[in-house]
Amino acid sequence: MGKLKILTTNAKNNCVFWNENVTIYSEYLDELSAIWRTNKAESIIFNLKWAYRFFVKSRDYDAIATNADKASMIFAIMQLLFRRVRKPHILLFVLWNLPENKFKRDLKLFLYKIILKSVSKVIVFSKKQQTLHSIAFDVPADKFPVVPFHTTIHNVDFEIKEGDYLFAGGDTGRDYNTLIEAVRGLPYRLIIAALHRHHFNGIDMPENVSIVTVNGDEFMRLIAGCRAMVLPLFNKVLQAGGQQTFLNAMAMGKTVIVADSNSADEYIENGIDGLIIPPEDVDAMRAAIISVMNNARICKTIGENAKLKSNMYPVAKFTKEVYSIVVNTYCYLNNKGKVH
């Protein structure tokens, strides 16, 4: 078997292996990048247009690996409807959390199960997520191969220092209400970087909390300058997210406090290279913050261990595992046996 032609919407600009072995659909990513903060990125017209273009372009490829954005999921449905023999399609970065409202939950379950009939594999970032997805969608666990996420820090050109503030950032699955209540009245400054403001609706904001919107470089600089990073995630979700955020902080030698029951314990050894606390627990969050901010020696030791641990999660390892899954899936579906 010759080298597979793989089309992807997952760009790893700093990974030589990935760029040498796949074709990145740059036209789509360029337009998405230009409009992603606008409502146009959510437009059904925009996503139908690119799903169709992706459908046409994919004819010339052996396999497809995409992020789980709207255009890619429409593409998956198009394959199911319009191709007798579907191209092997691997989904990454799936955020399929189900709403509590029964009607909306049933509707999303129906939609996701259709997509799961089309796609070959859905990559998740922890064994816990694999189990949760398998149960939620009543699909065998091997539909959801586990590939641990990776750091995304490359050619760091900003100063890493031990600052005097706590930092939290991101939007997906963030439980900022619990974090804000945990720092209320404490003598520590908290900076939260978030694109969206709905997280803070109805919250009486304490004086020691600042909310900012920043670009990617500024986000990294805020991590680099903090004393510790806090990642408050919701409980009982399929994909809480946050792996990139806490791994990047660990790579900078920061102590991370992660409120999570979803995947953090598969990356972090509690009390050794980070702190893991129960999600949605104000008292546990407050105690963890006080212990870190009041003990510089413990904070430094955990941060040093975290930096060493982060070396286990390079982007090259991630992309090689994803590539192997794509190739093996293609071979299996085409009766060519498993290859590595």
C-alpha positions in Angstrom: 0.0 0.0 0.0 1.3 3.4 -0.9 1.1 6.5 1.2 -2.5 7.5 2.0 -3.9 10.8 0.8 -5.5 12.3 3.9 -7.4 15.6 3.8 -7.8 17.4 7.1 -9.2 20.6 8.7 -6.9 20.1 11.7 -3.9 22.3 11.2 -0.7 21.6 13.3 1.5 24.3 11.8 4.5 23.5 14.0 4.4 19.7 13.6 6.6 18.5 10.7 5.3 15.0 10.8 1.7 16.1 10.4 2.4 18.5 7.6 4.4 16.0 5.7 1.7 13.3 5.8 -1.6 15.1 5.4 -3.1 17.8 3.2 -4.6 20.7 5.2 -7.7 22.2 3.8 -6.2 25.7 4.1 -8.9 27.6 2.1 -11.6 26.6 4.6 -9.4 27.3 7.6 -8.3 30.7 6.3 -11.9 31.9 5.8 -13.0 30.4 9.1 -10.2 32.1 10.9 -11.1 35.4 9.4 -14.7 35.3 10.6 -14.7 32.9 13.6 -15.6 35.6 16.2 -18.6 36.7 14.1 -22.1 35.3 13.7 -21.2 34.4 10.1 -19.2 31.4 11.5 -22.5 30.0 12.8 -24.3 30.7 9.6 -26.0 27.6 8.0 -25.2 29.1 4.6 -21.5 29.3 5.4 -21.3 25.8 6.8 -23.4 24.3 4.0 -21.1 25.9 1.4 -18.0 24.5 3.0 -19.5 21.1 3.7 -20.3 20.8 0.0 -16.9 22.0 -1.1 -15.3 19.5 1.3 -17.6 16.8 -0.1 -16.4 17.5 -3.6 -12.7 17.9 -2.7 -12.7 14.6 -0.6 -13.3 12.6 -3.8 -9.6 12.8 -4.5 -8.5 11.5 -1.0 -8.4 8.2 0.7 -9.4 9.3 4.2 -10.6 12.4 6.0 -9.7 13.8 9.5 -11.6 16.8 10.6 -12.4 18.9 13.7 -16.0 18.5 14.8 -17.1 21.9 13.5 -20.5 22.4 11.9 -19.2 22.2 8.3 -17.5 18.9 9.0 -20.6 17.4 10.7 -22.7 18.4 7.7 -20.1 16.8 5.5 -20.5 13.6 7.6 -24.3 13.6 7.0 -23.8 14.3 3.3 -21.5 11.2 3.1 -24.2 9.1 4.8 -26.9 10.4 2.3 -25.1 10.6 -0.9 -22.2 8.1 -1.0 -22.7 4.4 -1.4 -19.1 3.9 -0.1 -18.1 6.5 2.4 -14.6 7.8 2.8 -13.1 6.9 6.2 -13.8 9.9 8.3 -12.2 10.6 11.7 -13.6 13.4 14.0 -11.4 15.3 16.5 -12.3 17.8 19.2 -15.9 16.7 19.7 -17.8 18.8 22.2 -21.1 17.0 22.3 -22.4 17.8 25.7 -26.2 17.2 26.0 -28.6 19.9 27.4 -30.8 19.2 30.3 -34.0 20.2 28.5 -35.6 16.9 27.3 -36.7 18.1 23.9 -33.3 19.7 23.1 -31.5 16.7 24.5 -33.5 14.2 22.4 -32.9 16.4 19.3 -29.2 16.5 19.8 -29.0 12.8 20.6 -30.8 12.1 17.3 -28.4 14.4 15.3 -25.3 13.0 16.9 -26.3 9.4 16.4 -26.8 10.1 12.7 -23.3 11.6 12.5 -21.9 8.6 14.4 -23.4 6.3 11.7 -21.4 8.2 9.1 -18.0 8.7 10.8 -15.5 5.9 11.3 -14.0 7.0 14.6 -14.4 9.9 17.1 -11.2 10.7 19.0 -11.5 11.6 22.7 -8.9 12.7 25.2 -9.4 10.4 28.1 -10.6 6.9 29.0 -13.3 8.5 31.1 -14.6 10.4 28.1 -14.5 7.2 26.1 -16.8 5.4 28.6 -19.1 8.4 28.9 -19.5 8.8 25.1 -20.1 5.0 24.6 -22.9 5.0 27.3 -24.5 8.3 26.1 -24.8 7.2 22.5 -25.1 3.5 23.0 -22.2 2.8 20.7 -19.2 0.4 21.3 -16.3 2.1 23.1 -13.9 1.3 20.2 -15.8 3.9 18.2 -14.1 6.5 20.5 -10.3 5.8 20.5 -8.4 7.7 23.2 -5.5 10.0 22.2 -4.2 12.2 25.0 -4.1 15.9 24.1 -0.9 17.9 23.7 0.8 21.2 24.6 0.5 23.9 22.1 3.4 26.1 23.2 6.0 26.7 20.4 9.0 29.1 20.3 8.0 30.9 23.6 9.1 34.5 23.3 7.6 35.9 26.5 8.9 36.1 30.0 7.8 33.3 32.4 7.7 34.7 36.0 6.0 34.1 39.3 3.4 36.8 39.5 1.0 37.8 42.3 -2.3 36.8 40.6 -4.4 33.8 39.8 -5.4 33.2 36.2 -8.3 31.4 34.6 -9.3 31.4 30.9 -11.3 29.8 28.2 -15.0 29.4 27.4 -15.9 25.8 26.9 -17.3 24.1 30.0 -16.1 26.8 32.3 -17.8 27.1 35.7 -16.7 30.6 36.6 -19.4 31.2 39.1 -17.9 28.6 41.5 -14.4 30.2 41.0 -15.6 33.7 41.6 -17.4 32.7 44.8 -14.2 30.9 45.9 -12.1 34.0 45.7 -14.7 36.4 47.0 -13.1 38.2 50.0 -9.7 36.6 49.5 -6.6 38.9 49.3 -5.6 37.6 45.8 -6.2 39.1 42.4 -7.9 36.9 39.8 -7.8 37.6 36.1 -10.3 35.7 33.9 -9.8 35.7 30.1 -13.1 34.8 28.3 -14.5 35.7 24.9 -18.1 35.5 26.0 -19.8 37.3 28.9 -22.8 35.0 29.5 -20.6 33.1 32.0 -21.0 36.1 34.4 -24.7 36.8 34.1 -26.2 37.5 37.5 -22.9 37.5 39.3 -22.0 40.3 41.8 -18.4 40.7 40.7 -15.9 41.1 43.6 -13.3 43.9 43.4 -10.4 41.4 43.2 -11.8 39.8 40.0 -11.1 41.2 36.5 -12.6 40.0 33.3 -10.7 40.5 30.0 -10.9 39.5 26.4 -7.5 38.9 24.8 -5.9 37.3 21.7 -3.9 34.0 21.8 -0.5 35.6 22.6 -1.9 37.8 25.4 -3.6 34.7 26.8 -0.3 32.9 26.9 1.4 35.9 28.5 -1.2 36.0 31.3 -0.5 32.3 32.0 3.3 33.1 32.0 2.9 35.8 34.5 0.5 34.2 37.0 1.3 32.6 40.3 -1.1 29.7 39.6 -3.7 28.8 37.0 -7.2 27.7 38.0 -9.4 25.7 35.6 -13.0 25.4 36.9 -15.0 22.9 34.9 -18.6 21.7 35.2 -19.5 18.3 36.5 -21.3 15.5 34.7 -20.4 16.4 31.1 -19.2 14.3 28.2 -16.3 16.6 27.3 -15.3 19.2 29.8 -12.4 20.5 27.7 -9.5 22.4 29.2 -6.7 19.9 28.4 -4.8 22.4 26.2 -5.1 25.2 28.8 -3.8 23.2 31.8 -1.1 21.4 29.8 0.2 24.8 28.5 0.3 26.1 32.0 2.1 23.0 33.2 4.6 23.4 30.4 5.4 26.9 31.8 6.0 25.4 35.2 2.8 26.7 36.7 0.8 25.1 39.5 -2.6 24.2 38.1 -5.8 23.8 40.1 -8.3 21.8 38.0 -11.9 21.3 39.2 -12.8 18.3 37.1 -14.2 14.7 37.1 -13.8 14.1 33.4 -10.1 13.7 32.4 -7.7 15.7 34.5 -6.6 12.7 36.7 -5.4 11.0 33.5 -2.9 13.8 33.0 -2.2 15.1 36.5 -1.1 13.3 39.7 -3.0 15.1 42.4 -0.7 16.9 44.8 2.5 16.1 42.8 2.3 17.9 39.5 -1.0 19.7 40.0 -4.1 19.9 42.2 -7.4 18.2 41.2 -10.5 19.1 43.2 -14.2 18.1 42.8 -16.1 20.3 40.3 -18.7 22.8 41.4 -17.3 22.8 45.0 -16.7 26.4 46.3 -15.1 25.2 49.6 -12.7 22.8 47.9 -11.7 25.5 45.3 -11.2 28.1 48.1 -9.0 25.8 50.1 -6.9 24.8 47.1 -6.3 28.5 46.2 -5.3 29.4 49.7 -2.9 26.5 50.0 -1.2 27.4 46.8 -1.1 31.2 47.2 0.1 31.0 50.8 2.9 28.5 50.3 5.5 29.5 47.7 7.6 26.4 48.3 4.8 24.0 47.5 3.7 26.1 44.6 7.3 26.0 43.1 7.7 22.2 43.7 4.4 21.4 42.0 5.2 23.8 39.2 8.6 22.1 38.5 7.0 18.7 38.5 4.3 19.9 36.2 6.8 21.2 33.7 8.5 17.7 33.6 5.1 16.0 33.2 4.1 18.2 30.3 7.0 16.8 28.3 4.9 13.6 28.0 2.4 15.4 25.8 4.2 16.8 22.7 2.2 17.6 19.5 4.3 15.1 17.5 3.1 12.2 19.7 -0.5 13.3 19.4 -0.4 13.6 15.6 1.4 10.3 15.1 -1.3 8.5 17.2 -4.1 10.3 15.2 -2.3 9.4 11.9 -2.0 5.8 12.9 -5.8 5.6 13.7 -6.6 7.1 10.3 -4.4 4.7 8.5 -5.5 1.6 10.4 -9.2 2.6 10.0 -8.7 2.9 6.2 -7.0 -0.5 6.1 -9.6 -2.1 8.1 -12.5 -0.7 6.1 -10.7 -1.7 2.9 -9.8 -5.2 4.1 -6.1 -4.5 4.0 -5.4 -5.5 7.5 -4.0 -3.4 10.3 -0.8 -1.5 9.8 1.3 0.8 11.9 
